[in-house]
Amino acid sequence: MRGVRGAPLALLLAVALGPARPHPQCLDFKPPFRPPRGLAFCRRYAEFGCCDLRRDRALLQRFYRLSARLDGPTYAACAGHLQDLLCQECSPYAAHLYDAEDPSTPVRTIPGLCQDYCLQVWQKCRSIFRYLSADQELIALENNVAKFCRYLSLEDTDYCFPHLLANQNLNQNLGLVTADAEGCLQLCLTEVANGLCNPVAMVHANDGTHRFFIAEQVGLVWTYLPNRSRLEKPFLNISEAVLTSPWEGDERGFLGIVFHPKFKFNGKVYVYYSVQVHYEERIRISEFRISPADMNALDHGSERIILEIEEPASNHNGGELLFGDDGYLYIFTGDGGMAGDPFGTFGNAQNKSTLLGKVLRIDVNNNDRGPLYRIPPDNPFLNDPKARPEIYAYGVRNMWRCSFDRGEPRTKEGKGRLFCGDVGQNKYEEIDIVEKGKNYGWRAREGFSCYDKKLCMNSSMDDVLPIYAYPHKMGKSVTGGYVYRGCESPNLNGLYIFGDFMSGRLMSLKEDHATGDWQYSEICMGTGQTCMFPGLINNYYQYIISFAEDEAGELYFMSTGVPSATAPHGVVYKVVDTSRRAPPGKCRIEPLPVKVKSKRIPFVPKEKLIMKTPTPRPRLRAVTEAPWGGRPDSGTPRTPAGDWVAQVPPPPGNRSRTSTTPAPNGRASKPRKGAERRGQRRKKKPPSTAPPLQNGAIRLMQQQNHGQSWGRVEVYIDGEWGTVCDDGWSSLGAAVVCRQLGFPYVVRASKKAEFGEGTSLRILLDDVQCSGQEKTLLECAHADIGTHNCSHEEDAGVVCSREEGADW
């Protein structure tokens, strides 16, 4: 199983040494996307790329400003090239074209050009570069074509513009989920929480705060805030009551938690755990209320036992609790344990007079007075005198992790379907869609196969077959998952993602709407450069315990390296698809404020991306004013068509120009003989050696020359780059920045956006006041992250030097 922590070393090397893949990435270090609206200027990237309509308009305005400085003949000859060069910020490969994949290197101001195209532009339009870039070294080479084009070239010729537009290796399946030669979908992960003791569940309150709550098998539940910091005080601690042990594989313990759909109003939470009462093991479903003094803690004295069921053995305890769209509580019990459901004539699962081996549905609404729960009036066996009225479905062995489908975001197709993973006995694991009143076959059937042959041949069984089953050579304990319905990874929409506890295998099912069949694809961790984005990793611990959704519908799973209730090796991972993201701003959430009374423990990630040792790539010279480093956009690039410039009225004020002047299309000249053949043996671009970005990292939109560096200060905080306002900005803050960048001396602290406005980024820091000795700006006094009373006209900058007393 590729990408699993704790697997044999040779298996990990299969990840580390896998083939390099094309690496679409935008200038903000995020995947490309599909713009929600078409682009007017950079139309080549209207279907997939790194620009939304806002950025497209900004590039158009820059085109107008620059072209206003050209005379009529130059505009006629060069407008197409000017458009091509500006629009490479919208390319799905913008980060590579501008050498921005390594955050520690300066960003180009001119995209990397192919030699033949550079020669073509140089012959007629070399003057436009002095308007595109203030790089004096580039301008000094203007009259030497060989040095000029060498300066602008990329080491990896397959990625240079415009050859990459026609490169089939780069453009085939662009924007689709990456798969290896065996069809294994390559996804990536973000570490969300760590140091947990067998995290069995992660839930949210659906109250707009976007907190999440992680339950440990020992009986502790922790509160996590949207920034992933954990509160020191547990949300719930019933570890003294919970029955479990340190034995690896012990199935008893705290097993499930769910918030009432109206938690925001009634403060009710329900839990499922193992307990011992007078030497008798039971499963207990209890109700708690939120503490009136702390919205991040339950009132431990408020527990009311809703239901208890005797467990004849210590395994097969079930453990899932869910609320359906109908407002009722669903409880998923195991068959009582041992092996083969040996209880009674046909086993507990087929016996409707017992609650074991069932899916139960009860009504816990309005239970403050009267019975603790009622029976929903449409429960299927309500009028069967031989059946327990709580039963919703039966014939299950030990369903471990179930979920309701939120439905397709736009049409709501599939909404309300109940997916479950049912753990098998000797041969098969299965995935079921649970429906009211249905029999899911155990112990007559295991997967699609007969287990109890005599019972299996009984025609009155009328059992429902699973939508998918897999043999034990693939895994021996299924962990049910979710149908992805989140916003951030649109390519995963409709994919049911689940796993196996024993093998560590991640898997997926996709419904074929034409046939009703479910198509299987394995999920692997991304190899090559697939996961080379800030904060992403491509490995996880083997024992997949559970899956989860956050309030926004994004998908997570929990696993551990040691399957013991007392081993603090559990990690929570968020699933990420780097092939395509949602358009900028579409998935933005604004959590409601949370009143915190407990100490916050900041999240510190520990897992690392596994990559092969790269071959060093020559560092390109630094150039001035970097291109936009903000919002990317997805869309598949097409080969150049007729140039847009010819269809746009010229901007006002350009002398000697009429709207009928045709602009050249700016296409690349025909490649040299043999170039196409060489392109088929594409040299793999070595991955970056840069470590994952840490909060407080700094970059300059900059120029470097003669031991100096200067530019606008941009800071990395919680997964995004942003600017710093000059309120309170001084040489002491500049000293912190320069020292981070390896410069011992500050020449000047720059104010009033001297080095340009970072309008595509958020202002992340304001009122920064440093002593000059801090390691990062985050250690200085400052306003809350993202809180400011300034504009980008006040973006701060620095001038750093390696020499004391240097001038600038």
Secondary structure, DSSP 4 states (H G I P E B T S, - for coil): -TTEETS-HHHHHHHHTPPP------TTSS--B--SS--SSSGGGSSBBS--HHHHHHHHHHHHHHHTTS-HHHHHHHHHHHHHHHHGGGSTTHHHHTT-SSTTSPPPSS--B-HHHHHHHHHHHGGGHHHH---HHHHHTTT-HHHHHHHHB-SSTTSSBTGGGG-HHHHTTTTS--B-TT--EEEEEEEEEEEESSEEEEE---SSS--EEEEETTSEEEEE-TTS-EESS-SEE-TTT----SSTT---SEEEEEE-TTHHHH-EEEEEEEEEETTEEEEEEEEEEEETTEEEEEEEEEEEEEEEEE-SSSS----EEEE-TTSPEEEE----SSSS--STTT-STT-TTSSTTEEEEEB-TT-SSS-S-B--TT-TTTT-TTS-TTEEEE--S-EEEEEE----TTT-TTTT-EEEEE--SSSEEEEEEE-TT-B--TTTEETTEESSHHHHT-TT--BPPPSEEEETTT-SSEEEEEE---SS-GGGTTEEEEEETTT--EEEEEE-TTT--EEEEEEEE--TTTT-STT-B--EESEEEEEEE-TT--EEEEEESS--TT---EEEEEEE--S-BPPTTTT---PPP----SPEE----------PPPPP-PPPPP-SSPPP-S----B------S-GGGGSPPPTT-TT--TTPPPP--PPPPPPTTHHHHHTTPPPPPPP-PPPP-TTEEEEEEEEETTEEEEEEEEEETTEEEEEB-TT--HHHHHHHHHHTT--EEEEEE-TTTT---TTSEEEE-S-B--S--SSGGGSB-PSTT--S--GGGB-EEEEESSTT---
